[in-house]
């Protein structure tokens, strides 16, 4: 049973959970407040905005009130604020509201199928939300009473929200999404590269060193799932900000925790770099998805969803080759299929082909490779078999088609198939299964026409050629 923290029909329960989450994250941010400046990481706004985007049914006025109550309660209890707890926290609601409303207009964030265009929109949305919320927050702050103090506080507040939003939002929007990535031992190499480059940036120092991990992050974006890339990027961004704050990486002529201006510059720089790996990862994900779709279109028959002729040969070319290993082929053709098309129309002919494929798959399962070989012709490939087994399977196929009539336009219509089989082990002159398949096709095709000439609805076995 899958655990779900939020449930769509539990309105009050969802609100109480949001209140607790908001209160805890606000308390966490409050403990990260720098001396005489704002919090080093105020993550609650990005987290709540991400939840509202991932689960649009949470995005309601009532839940805004629950979140606002959590923020106010934190400041009343732990910060010693009174009126300011109500006024300043409205800035946090502004950030969440702008981000959630604008990004909720893009349905791809809800479906998990994000495009690179939508990724780029996160940048201006976070910038707008950060500037508007910072403006309100600074105006509501009682300690800001000069023009210089106003712009200094505005820069500190907006840069923190901007960078934190760009680091956290991609992670929240992608984490937990399903992916078909197959982890390998080599998957850890780009992560090691990021760690090595981060270490090198610490050793070199200077503002330019902050960009050193970027090639490693791009490598991660090329080979790892999107959510993992966003997680690594978020961690690296947070670590770099911490390293600057702790004076481990120096910027300019020196950096002390009370100096706000260098931290603003660093945050803006990291924010500008944060989306790059995300955009590359999303682009690679789109390319992989497109390649999968192209492979399906190339290798599978659209009508029956069986392997196409080219798809069958492609699967055989990738099958591990072993000399003297026997390979069998069952080739079947629908009898009088042209008359079905002529009498009932091509749509009903397509219906017969789909029903034929359904019966073949239900009978054979995954034991054989089943292909629509062309027109009304189907091919079934088996390995490690003998002539008797092939004949038995061919007869099972013939009976599963002929014993049950097909319903065409409400009428029961008998349909039968003629079958030819072939069997041959891989010889010394073969280097893959494709060459064996080509010989089997010739043999099975001759046997198929023996069945046609013999009156149809019969199987001509492989031993006819022996």
N, C-alpha and C positions, 0 to 999 in steps of 0.2 A: 504494500500500500504506500503510495507516494505522499509524503508529508507536504502540506501547503500551509504556509503561515497565514495567508489571506484567502478568504473565501468570498465570492462575489455576493452571496445573499446574506452575509453576516455584517450588516452595516455598522452597528454599534461596536461589535467585537473588533472589526477592522480599525475603527476610529481609536479605540483604546490601545490597540497594538501600535498604531502610528504615534499616539501620544507618548507611550513608553519609549519607543525608538527615538523619537525626537528629543525627549528629555535626556536620554542617555548620551546621544551624540552631541547634544548641546553641552552637557557636563564635560564630555571629553574635549570639545573645542575650548571650553572655558579654562581647562587646565593647561592648555597649550598657548594661552595668551602671553605674549612677550612683554618684557618690562616697558611700560609707557606706550605700547602699541597694541595692535589687534592680535587675534589668534594666529598662530603659525599655520594651522590648517583648520578651517571651519568647514567640516565635511558634511554637516547635516543638510545644508541646502541642496547640494548635488545629489545626495542619497535619496532624499524625499522626491526631488524632481525626477530622478531616474525611475523611482517606483511608480510615480504618476504616469510616466510615459510607457513603462513596461506593462502596467495594468491600468488602462484608461478608466475602468469602472471605479478606481480609487480616487480619481480626480474629480472631487465634488466639493462644494462650499463647506459642507459639514466637516470633511476631513482637513480642510485648511484650518478650521477652528480648533480641531484636536491638536494639530501640529503647532499652531500658535500658542495654545495653552501649555504644551510641553516646553516650548522655548521660554515663555514668561515664567513658568514655575521654576525652571532652572535658575534664572537670574534672580528671582525673588529669594530663593533658598540659599544659593551659593555665591552670588555676586554682590549681594547687599544692595541691589538697585530697587528703586521704588517706581516712580513714574517712567524712568528710562526703560525699565523692563517691558513696558507696554509700547512705547514709541519706537525704540531702536529695533526691537524684534520684528516690527512690521517690515523693515528692510529685508529681512530673510524671507518673509512671505512674498515680497515683490520679486526676488530672484527666482523662487520656486514657480511662481505664477507665470512670469514671462517665459521661462524655459519650458515649462510643461505645456503651456498653451501653444507656443510656436512649434515645438517639436512634435506635439501630438497631431498636428496637421499632416505629418508625413507618416502614412500607415506602415511603411517598411520597417520602422523602428519597432512596431508591435509584432510584425510577422517574423522578424529576424532576418529579412532579406534586404539588408541595407545596401544602397548604392553609394558610389564615391561622391556623387553630388550631394546626397543627404548628409554624408560625413562632413563635407566642407561647410554645410549650413550650421553645424554645431558651433563653429568658430564665431561667426557674427552674433548668433543667438546668445552665447555665453558672454560675449563682450557687451552686448546691449543690456542683458540682465545684470551684469556686474556693475556697469556704470549707473544704471537707474537705481539699483538697490543701494549702492555706495553713496549716491547723492542724498537719498533719503536718510540713510544712517548717519552720515556726517552732519546733516542739518539738524538731526534730532539729538546729536551728542552735545551735552552741556559744556564740555571742555574746549570746544572749537569756537574761538571767538575772534580770530584774525584771519585775514585772507591767506597768509602763508600756511597757517595751521589747517585751514580748510582744504587747500589743494594737496598738502602733504597727507592728510588723513584720507582724502578722496583717492589718491594714488595707491596708498597702502591697502585700503579696503577693496577697491575694484581689482587691483592686481592679484590679491589673494583669492578672491572669488572667481576671477577669470581663470587663473592657473589651476585651482582646485577643481573647478567645473570641467575643464578640458582633460584633466588627468582622470577624474572619477567617472564622468558620464559615459564615455565609451566602454569602460569596464562594466558598469551597471547595466548598460543596454545590451551587452553581448554575453555576459556570464550565464552559464546554464543552458545556452542554446545548443541544440543537437548538432554534431558534426560527425563526418565519416573518417576523421583523421586516424591513421594507423601509426601508433607510436613505435619508433625504432630507437636503437642505441644511439644512432647519429643525431636524433632529435635534440639531444642535449648540447650539441656543439655550438649552435648559435647563442644559447644561453651562457655558455662558458665564455664565448667571445665578448658578450656584453659585460660580464663581470671583469674580464681582463682589461677591457677598454675603460671601464669605470675606475679600476685601480690605477691605470695609466693616467687618467685625468686628475686623480688625487695627487699623484707623484709630480706631475708637471705643474699643476696649479694655473691660476690665471683664468680670466673669463672665457677664453677660447676653449679651454679644456672641457667645458660643460657640454660641448657638441661631440666629444670623442665617442661616447657610447652609441651615437646615431647609426654608424655603419652596422654595428652588431644588432641594433633594433630592426634595421631594414632587413638584415639576414633572417631574423626571427619572423618578420612579416612575410617573407617569401616562402617559408617552409612550415610554419606553425599555425594552428587554428587562431582565428581572430580574437577570441576571448583570452587566450594565453598571451598573445601579443599585447593586448590592452593591459593585462595584469602586469606584465614585465615593464611596460612603458610607465605605468602608474608608480610602480615600486622605484624605478630609476629616477623619475621626477621627484618623488618625495625624498629619496636619499640625497639627491643633489641639493635640494633646498636645505635639508638638514646640515649637509656638509658646509654649505655657505654660511649658514647661521652659526655653526660651531667653529667657524674660522679654519676649518681643515682645508677647504679650497678657498684661496684668497681672491678677492676681486678688487681691482684698482689699487689704491694706496694702503689698503688695510680695511678690515671689516670688524665691527663690534656689534653685538646683538642689539644695541640701542640705535644703530644707524639704519634708518628705514630705507633711504633712497637706493643703496645697492641691492637690497632684497627685492624692491619693486622691479628693478632692472632684470634681476635673475629670474623672477617669476614670469615676467613677460617673455623672456627668452625661452624658458622651458615650455611655456604655454604655446609659443609659436612652433616649437619642435614636436610637441606632444601628439598632434594629429597626424604627423607624417607617417609613422609606422602603421597607424590605424588605417589611413587611406591606402597604403600599399597592401596591407593585409586584406582589406575589403576588395581591392582590385584583383588580387590573386584568387580570392575566394570566388569572385564572379567569373574569372577565367576558367577555374577548375569546374565550376558548375556548367559553364557553356561547353567545355570539352566533354563533360559527361553526357550532356544532352546530344551533342554531335555524335558521340560514340553510340548512344542508344539509337539515334536515327540511322546511323550507318550500319549497325550490326543487328538491328531488330526490325522485323516486319511491323509496320504501323497497324495493319488491320488485325492480325492474329496475335501480336505481341510475342511471337516465336522468333528464334534466330533467323535472320535472313540468310541467303546463300553466302554472301560475303562475310556475314557474322559467323557462320558455321566454319568457314575456312580460316577466319581469323582465330577462332577458338582452337582449331586444330593445330595451327602454327605455333601456338603457345603451349600446347600439351607436351609434357616431357616425352621425348622420343626413346623408344627401346626396340632394338632389332629383335625379330622373331615374335614380337608381341602381336597377337591376332587382333584384327580390327574388322568389324562387321558393319554392313550397311543395309537398311531396309528402305526401299524406294517405293512410294505408293502414289497412285494417280486416281483422282475421283472419276468414276465412270460417268459418261454422258453429261459432264458438267456444262458443256455448251448449251445443251437443251434446257438445263435449269435456268441459265441466264436468259435464253430466248423466250421461255414460257412464263417465267415469273419476274424477270427483270434482274439487273445487276445488283441491286440492293439486297435481294433475296439470295443471290449467289454469294455475296459477301457474308450474309448471315450463315450460310452453309459452311464457309471457310472458317468463320469464328467458332462455330459449334464443333467443327472437326478438330480444330486446335485444342478446344477445351477438353474433348474426349481423349485426345492423345496425351495431354499433360496429366489428366486424371488417372489414366491407365499406367503410364510409364514413370510419372513422377520425375525425380532427379537422377534416375538410374541411367538415362540415355540423353544424348543431345538431340533435340527435336527441332527441325527447321522447316520453314516454308521455303521450299527449294525454288519455287517459281510457278506462277499461275495457280493451277489446282494440284500441283505436285508437292509432296512432302518427303523429307528425308529424316531417317533416324539412324544415329551412329552409336555403336556399342564397342567396348573394348573388352579384352580378356573373355572371349566368348567362343562358341563353336557353332557349326552349321545347324545342329539340332535345336539349340537354344534360339538362334536367330529365326528359324522357321516357326518355333513355338510362339515367339513374341509377335512375329508377323501375322500369324493366324489370330492371335488375341486382338491385334489391331483391326484386322479385317472384320472380325465378329462384333467388336464394339461399335463399328460403324454400321454394319448391315443389320444387326439384330434389333436395333432400335430406330424407328423411322424418324425423319426430320420433320418438324412442323414449319411449313412454308405457307404464309398467308392463311393460317388457320387450317391448312390441309396437311394430313400425314403423307409424306412423300418418301418412298424408299430410296436410300442412297447407298452405293457400294463403292469399293475401291479395288483396283488391281494392283498387285504387289510383286516386286522382284527383289530378291536378296542377293547379297554377295559377301564373301568372306575371304580374307587374305592376310597372312602375317607380313610384317614389315621385313623387306629383303635387305640384302647387303648393299644394293644399289640405292637405297632410300636414305635420306638424311633428315626427313621430317614426315609428319603424317599427311601432309597435303599431297605428296606424290602417290602415297598409298590410296588416298581418297579418289584421286583422278582415275586410277585403275578400277577401283570398286564401282565408280559411277558407270563406267562403260559396261561392266559385267551386270550390275543390277538393272541397268536400262534395257539390256537385251532380254533379261529374264522378265522384266515388267511387260515388254511387248509380247512375250510368250503368253503371259496371262491375258493380255488384251485379245490376242488372236484365239485363245482357247475358250473364250466366252465371257471374260471379265468376272469380277467378284471371286478371284482366286489368287493363290500365292504360288509363284514359281520359285523354288528354293535355290540356295547357292550351289547345291551339288549337281545341278543341271550342267554346270560348266566343268565339272570334274570328270 
